[in-house]
């Protein structure tokens, strides 16, 4: 018997009718039909949609462009997501028929749906790079006539180091060995009595996944695991090395005697060459802890982000549960609402800016463009400005110092003995005018 060929796409019933859908080249297409639409109608739409894109269409050119990024799988995955929007917007359209006005309308739709300006700029960059890669930089490109949406001014992202230490300490107290056998048995008993797992997780300061493991019996008391995530975050906070370069670190890159580390090439943005960075005492200690738990090798930044956010939540909760620090914990939770692991790098570079100029911040940040370093100086005070204020204080700057006169306006001098103030002179002259013979 001949094997039946599996048809692509399907249909699902919704309140407003039937929704036909099919995925083509990683992009999900869908269309609504009335509830009584015959199968032949929506199946014809699916068949027409899954046809291979013709040469010269945007969809076909996207596949050619992505093939040029095969040596950069992470960038290829990002561009595939970014270009999927334009494929869905211009299905089966010849790429050269797309105009700047149509792209502008697409940008407006993205912004109206709540996409951040930075996200929209990434979408435009992906499309612009596709055009210049396939046609050459000198060829006509409609993206040149599409203005980029203005991004809001960046805000300071640095975190005070006492807060950083408090967050990182939560990793040490939240390891598998935190719960003893009695606590594990108590969790199992309370869960059997019907208490929700989420409530148990909050009561014992562990994650929902940990409670599930305890209930299944997969977790044993005193079963510590190396806190590799905490070690990586500590290196990020005390060396400012980007996460990708932390994942590329090797033991041979660290000079323990000389107190330096080799930061490998950076491909993000315009890229940066390898450079050996000197280490502070705290940075060297962070790398020692990093090596002690063997945290070398690439790691999932998304998992690190979630672990960091959980540590932030536990840190704030610990402060809130203490009556003496309750108000501070509530306020800190608001301030740390959108904090992220990358802000640890901001904190280090801000600390560098407090004692050095922007060129040093650029060197430690591995920035190809000095303008990129500017955002890391927002939470700091320029050393030259701080020195100027200290010089003013040393000179006695203030309201009590008569030497603080500036500009071309002379300050009024205090009256001497026997002389009248200007207001008294004005009053006397008025009286004299009222008593003159002409006014009698």
KANORDA-V184344 format. One record per residue. N is the residue number from 1. PSI is psi in radians with two decimals (999 if undefined). OMEGA is omega in degrees with one decimal (999 if undefined). Layout:
n=<N:N>
psi=<PSI:PSI>
omega=<OMEGA:OMEGA>
This chain:
n=<1:2:3:4:5:6:7:8:9:10:11:12:13:14:15:16:17:18:19:20:21:22:23:24:25:26:27:28:29:30:31:32:33:34:35:36:37:38:39:40:41:42:43:44:45:46:47:48:49:50:51:52:53:54:55:56:57:58:59:60:61:62:63:64:65:66:67:68:69:70:71:72:73:74:75:76:77:78:79:80:81:82:83:84:85:86:87:88:89:90:91:92:93:94:95:96:97:98:99:100:101:102:103:104:105:106:107:108:109:110:111:112:113:114:115:116:117:118:119:120:121:122:123:124:125:126:127:128:129:130:131:132:133:134:135:136:137:138:139:140:141:142:143:144:145:146:147:148:149:150:151:152:153:154:155:156:157:158:159:160:161:162:163:164:165:166:167:168:169:170:171:172:173:174:175:176:177:178:179:180:181:182:183:184:185:186:187:188:189:190:191:192:193:194:195:196:197:198:199:200:201:202:203:204:205:206:207:208:209:210:211:212:213:214:215:216:217:218:219:220:221:222:223:224:225:226:227:228:229:230:231:232:233:234:235:236:237:238:239:240:241:242:243:244:245:246:247:248:249:250:251:252:253:254:255:256:257:258:259:260:261:262:263:264:265:266:267:268:269:270:271:272:273:274:275:276:277:278:279:280:281:282:283:284:285:286:287:288:289:290:291:292:293:294:295:296:297:298:299:300:301:302:303:304:305:306:307:308:309:310:311:312:313:314:315:316:317:318:319:320:321:322:323:324:325:326:327:328:329:330:331:332:333:334:335:336:337:338:339:340:341:342:343:344:345:346:347:348:349:350:351:352:353:354:355:356:357:358:359:360:361:362:363:364:365:366:367:368:369:370:371:372:373:374:375:376:377:378:379:380:381:382:383:384:385:386:387:388:389:390:391:392:393:394:395:396:397:398:399:400:401:402:403:404:405:406:407:408:409:410:411:412:413:414:415:416:417:418:419:420:421:422:423:424:425:426:427:428:429:430:431:432:433:434:435:436:437:438:439:440>
psi=<2.33:2.43:2.32:2.31:2.28:2.23:2.51:2.64:2.94:-3.08:2.56:2.59:2.29:3.02:-0.62:-0.01:-2.57:2.37:1.96:2.48:2.65:2.56:2.21:2.13:0.69:0.00:2.27:2.10:2.52:2.74:2.42:2.44:2.72:2.73:-0.49:0.33:2.28:2.77:-0.64:-0.54:-0.95:-0.45:-0.62:-0.64:-0.74:-0.77:-0.66:-0.50:-0.61:-0.04:2.44:2.35:2.40:2.67:2.39:-0.25:2.83:-0.72:-0.72:-0.69:-0.51:-0.72:-0.66:-0.75:-0.76:-0.49:-0.47:-0.21:0.31:-0.48:-0.05:1.33:-0.62:-0.77:-0.65:-0.74:-0.70:-0.80:-0.56:-0.73:-0.76:-0.69:-0.30:-0.57:-0.77:-0.57:-0.77:-0.50:-0.57:1.11:2.28:0.31:2.35:2.34:-0.68:-0.12:-0.14:2.27:2.86:-0.63:-0.73:-0.64:-0.66:-0.72:-0.68:-0.67:-0.76:-0.69:-0.67:-0.80:-0.62:-0.43:0.11:0.13:2.45:2.65:-0.63:-0.65:-0.76:-0.66:-0.63:-0.70:-0.74:-0.68:-0.74:-0.78:-0.69:-0.74:-0.59:-0.82:-0.86:-0.51:-0.75:-0.56:-0.28:2.68:-0.47:-0.19:2.77:2.44:1.97:-0.35:-0.37:-0.41:0.20:1.96:2.53:2.42:2.46:2.30:2.54:2.67:2.33:2.57:2.74:2.38:0.00:2.56:2.36:2.47:-0.53:-0.64:-0.70:-0.77:-0.66:-0.68:-0.80:-0.51:-0.46:-0.49:-0.68:-0.61:0.03:0.39:2.99:-0.47:0.08:-0.62:2.27:-3.13:-0.63:-0.70:-0.69:-0.74:-0.62:-0.68:-0.76:-0.70:-0.80:-0.58:-0.69:-0.47:-0.07:0.09:2.35:2.56:-0.63:-0.69:-0.67:-0.71:-0.74:-0.66:-0.65:0.02:0.62:3.03:2.85:-0.68:-0.64:-0.71:-0.69:-0.72:-0.68:-0.75:-0.67:-0.18:0.19:-0.23:2.37:2.69:2.58:0.73:1.26:2.62:2.53:2.31:1.28:-0.65:-0.77:-0.67:-0.71:-0.72:-0.60:-0.70:-0.71:-0.68:-0.53:0.01:-0.39:0.18:2.30:2.69:-0.72:-0.65:-0.50:-0.72:-0.38:-0.05:2.52:2.73:-0.64:-0.26:-0.30:2.15:1.68:-0.62:-0.77:-0.21:0.75:2.87:2.47:2.05:2.07:2.90:2.55:2.27:-0.17:2.48:-2.29:-0.04:2.92:2.46:2.88:2.56:2.47:2.14:2.39:2.69:2.47:2.97:-0.69:-0.64:-0.71:-0.70:-0.66:-0.70:-0.55:-0.75:-0.61:-0.79:-0.54:-0.59:0.15:0.96:0.27:2.62:2.80:2.66:2.83:1.94:-0.48:-0.74:-0.69:-0.66:-0.80:-0.70:-0.69:-0.76:-0.65:-0.67:-0.68:-0.77:-0.76:-0.67:-0.80:-0.69:-0.66:-0.72:-0.69:-0.56:-0.30:2.08:-0.55:-0.45:0.28:-0.88:-0.70:-0.66:-0.70:-0.78:-0.67:-0.61:-0.67:-0.75:-0.53:0.31:-0.66:0.39:2.64:2.80:-0.59:-0.33:-0.32:-0.62:-0.71:-0.71:-0.75:-0.82:-0.52:-0.69:-0.65:-0.72:-0.41:-0.34:-0.01:3.02:-3.11:-0.48:-0.61:-0.66:-0.71:-0.70:-0.81:-0.52:-0.11:0.82:2.23:-0.59:2.15:-0.41:-0.46:-0.53:-0.33:-0.62:-0.36:-0.08:0.02:-0.60:-0.07:2.97:2.26:2.35:-0.67:-0.68:-0.69:-0.71:-0.64:-0.72:-0.72:-0.64:-0.68:-0.74:-0.70:-0.52:0.00:0.49:2.30:3.03:-0.35:0.01:1.97:-0.21:0.16:0.37:2.30:2.84:-2.91:0.31:2.15:2.30:2.50:2.38:2.57:2.51:2.54:2.96:2.30:-0.14:2.56:2.64:2.76:-0.63:-0.61:-0.66:-0.74:-0.69:-0.72:-0.69:-0.60:-0.69:-0.66:-0.66:-0.65:-0.41:0.05:2.70:-0.51:-0.46:0.00:999>
omega=<-179.8:-179.0:-177.7:179.8:-178.8:-179.8:178.5:178.2:179.9:-179.6:176.5:-176.4:176.3:-178.7:-176.6:179.1:179.7:177.1:174.2:-177.6:177.8:179.5:-179.5:177.3:178.1:-178.8:179.8:176.4:177.9:179.2:-179.5:176.6:174.9:-174.3:-177.6:-179.8:178.5:-176.8:-177.1:-176.5:-177.6:176.2:176.9:178.0:-179.6:-179.5:178.8:-177.9:-175.1:175.9:178.9:-179.9:180.0:178.6:179.8:176.7:179.9:-178.8:179.4:-178.9:177.3:179.1:176.9:-179.1:-179.2:177.4:178.2:-179.9:-176.7:179.7:178.6:-172.3:179.9:178.4:178.8:179.6:179.1:-177.7:178.2:178.4:-177.2:-178.2:178.3:178.2:-177.3:176.5:179.4:-179.1:-179.2:-178.2:176.2:177.3:170.5:-174.6:-176.0:176.5:-179.7:-175.4:178.4:-179.8:179.6:178.1:176.9:178.3:176.9:177.0:179.4:178.8:177.7:-179.5:-179.2:178.5:175.0:177.5:179.0:-179.9:179.4:178.2:-179.9:178.0:176.2:178.0:179.7:179.2:179.6:-179.3:178.4:-178.8:175.3:-178.9:-176.1:179.1:-175.7:-175.4:-174.9:-176.3:-177.2:-177.4:176.5:-177.6:-178.3:-179.3:179.1:-179.1:179.3:-179.9:177.0:177.2:-178.0:178.6:175.6:-179.8:-179.7:179.4:177.3:-176.6:-175.8:178.2:176.6:-175.0:172.3:177.5:178.3:179.6:177.9:178.6:-178.6:178.1:178.9:176.6:-178.0:-178.0:-175.1:179.6:-175.6:-177.8:-177.8:-175.5:176.4:-176.1:-179.7:179.6:179.2:179.7:178.1:178.1:179.9:-178.8:-178.8:177.4:178.1:178.7:175.5:179.8:-177.3:179.8:-179.8:178.8:177.8:179.3:-179.7:-177.9:-176.9:176.2:178.0:-178.9:176.1:179.0:178.6:178.2:178.2:178.6:-179.9:-178.9:179.4:-178.7:-178.3:-177.0:-179.1:178.2:178.2:-177.8:-175.6:174.2:-179.3:-178.8:-177.3:-179.7:178.8:179.3:178.5:179.4:178.1:175.4:178.0:-176.0:-172.4:173.5:-178.1:179.2:-179.3:-178.2:-179.2:179.6:173.3:177.7:-179.8:-178.4:173.3:-177.9:-178.5:-179.4:-174.7:175.5:-174.5:-178.8:-178.6:178.6:178.7:177.8:177.8:176.0:-173.3:-175.0:179.1:-177.4:-178.9:179.5:178.7:178.7:178.1:-179.3:175.7:-178.1:176.8:-177.1:170.8:-176.1:169.3:177.6:179.1:178.5:178.5:178.2:178.8:178.9:175.8:176.6:177.7:-179.8:-177.3:179.8:177.9:-179.0:-179.6:176.0:179.3:178.8:-178.3:-179.0:177.9:177.1:177.5:178.7:-179.0:178.2:178.7:179.9:177.0:177.4:176.1:-179.7:179.3:179.8:178.5:-179.9:178.9:178.1:-178.5:-178.7:178.7:-178.3:-177.6:-177.3:-175.6:-177.3:178.2:178.9:178.4:179.9:-178.7:178.2:178.2:-178.1:-177.8:-174.6:-177.7:-179.7:-175.8:-178.8:-177.6:177.7:174.4:175.7:174.9:-177.4:-179.6:-177.7:173.7:177.0:176.9:-178.3:179.8:-177.2:-177.5:-178.6:-173.4:179.4:177.7:175.4:179.0:-179.7:179.7:-179.0:-177.3:-178.6:176.2:-178.4:-179.1:179.2:177.4:-178.7:-175.5:-177.1:179.6:-179.7:-174.3:-178.1:-178.5:177.1:-178.8:180.0:179.6:178.2:178.6:178.8:179.0:178.6:178.2:177.5:176.9:178.4:179.2:179.6:179.0:-178.8:179.3:-176.5:-178.0:-176.7:-179.0:-179.6:-177.3:-178.1:177.4:177.9:-176.6:178.2:-179.3:178.5:178.1:-179.1:177.7:-177.0:177.9:-177.9:178.5:179.3:-179.7:176.1:-179.2:-179.5:178.5:178.3:179.6:-180.0:179.5:-178.9:178.7:179.2:180.0:179.4:-179.1:-179.0:-179.6:-177.5:-177.7:-176.2:179.5:999>
